[in-house]
Amino acid sequence: MSTRYRLFSWEHSYFSGKVRAYLRYKHYFGDLGDGYEDILATPELIQGLLVPATGSNVVPQVLTPDGEWLHDSSEIIDRCEIRHPQQPVIPAPERPRQRLAAYLIELLADEWMLVYGFWERWYYSLEGSTPNQLDFNAQQWGAFINPRGTGSERRAVGQMMFRQNMALDDPGKATQGPYSGLVELGMTEHTMDAWIASHRRIMTILENHFDGHDFVLGGRPSLADFGLLGPLYAHLFRDAVPGLECGSNTRWSPNGLSAPTAPTR
Ligand SMILES: N[C@@H](CCC(=O)N[C@@H](CS)C(=O)NCC(=O)O)C(=O)O
């Protein structure tokens, strides 16, 4: 049995980014013992190890050094906080406003910001969308399906998966996969502009806040920061279209490039 925590994750996964950043912080600044290893959850590992152990095929999942399986990112953090109390990331009950703010921002990131993150990944992967990140997206999915493949092999297997499992060719008819999921989350052609506006409002607030503070609650990270790394890392930073937008003054409109807006500072 390993003396380290084992994190089963994907690099392109929203909730893996949240848990990876948390474990890393606890390892370097807290008391995580021998630390953790980050293991790519390949389809073979998911079917052969994760599903038999937990009944779940989603990532992230964590195996503790004493053999306990944890999953759902919130549960992983809550349980690790109890096991490893040094450098707590959840403010103490004596600080109720900070505690409430941390949980609320985790909720905002997990459930609300998810919709835009999910949308940008798949909308800008549709043929005809401009700008377009289809090749990038296919390659990042291919990297988990066929990690030993060349770049073009990864892209090919990613594209095949998009066609076969995700209805990328005909999103209007999708009964499963991201396009039907987006509708279930409330993202439709009628609500799209409102979701985009909400995303921009949140990003502007964060931009202004992080101009003056290193972390959400001030000088050290809390659950709120790790929650935000869900949308911010694997989607808004790593995905090609929003990643480029983050690094410049460019603002994309849903149907193409719009005029750059004034810099926020
Ligand atoms: N509530 C879960 C959500 C986990 C989740 O949705 N994971 C995504 C990747 S970020 C996944 O594994 N999706 C694959 C699928 O649903 O088949 C958590 O917080 O960990």
The ligand as an SDF file (V2000), in Angstrom:
LIG
                    3D

 20 19  0  0  0  0  0  0  0  0999 V2000
  -19.4100   16.7080   -8.2280 N   0  0  0  0  0  0  0  0  0  0  0  0
  -18.2350   16.0440   -8.7520 C   0  0  0  0  0  0  0  0  0  0  0  0
  -18.2040   16.2700  -10.2560 C   0  0  0  0  0  0  0  0  0  0  0  0
  -17.1450   15.4290  -10.9520 C   0  0  0  0  0  0  0  0  0  0  0  0
  -17.2130   15.5620  -12.4610 C   0  0  0  0  0  0  0  0  0  0  0  0
  -18.2070   16.0460  -13.0270 O   0  0  0  0  0  0  0  0  0  0  0  0
  -16.1660   15.1270  -13.1450 N   0  0  0  0  0  0  0  0  0  0  0  0
  -16.1040   15.2160  -14.5880 C   0  0  0  0  0  0  0  0  0  0  0  0
  -14.7510   15.7570  -15.0140 C   0  0  0  0  0  0  0  0  0  0  0  0
  -14.4440   17.3650  -14.3460 S   0  0  0  0  0  0  0  0  0  0  0  0
  -16.1690   13.8270  -15.2030 C   0  0  0  0  0  0  0  0  0  0  0  0
  -15.5350   12.9160  -14.7210 O   0  0  0  0  0  0  0  0  0  0  0  0
  -16.9440   13.6750  -16.2620 N   0  0  0  0  0  0  0  0  0  0  0  0
  -17.0320   12.4350  -16.9770 C   0  0  0  0  0  0  0  0  0  0  0  0
  -18.4030   11.8850  -17.0110 C   0  0  0  0  0  0  0  0  0  0  0  0
  -19.3130   12.4990  -16.4300 O   0  0  0  0  0  0  0  0  0  0  0  0
  -18.5480   10.8050  -17.5990 O   0  0  0  0  0  0  0  0  0  0  0  0
  -17.0120   16.6070   -8.0480 C   0  0  0  0  0  0  0  0  0  0  0  0
  -17.0780   17.6980   -7.4540 O   0  0  0  0  0  0  0  0  0  0  0  0
  -15.9720   15.9220   -8.0280 O   0  0  0  0  0  0  0  0  0  0  0  0
  1  2  1  0
  2  3  1  0
  2 18  1  0
  3  4  1  0
  4  5  1  0
  5  6  2  0
  5  7  1  0
  7  8  1  0
  8  9  1  0
  8 11  1  0
  9 10  1  0
 11 12  2  0
 11 13  1  0
 13 14  1  0
 14 15  1  0
 15 16  2  0
 15 17  1  0
 18 19  2  0
 18 20  1  0
M  END
$$$$
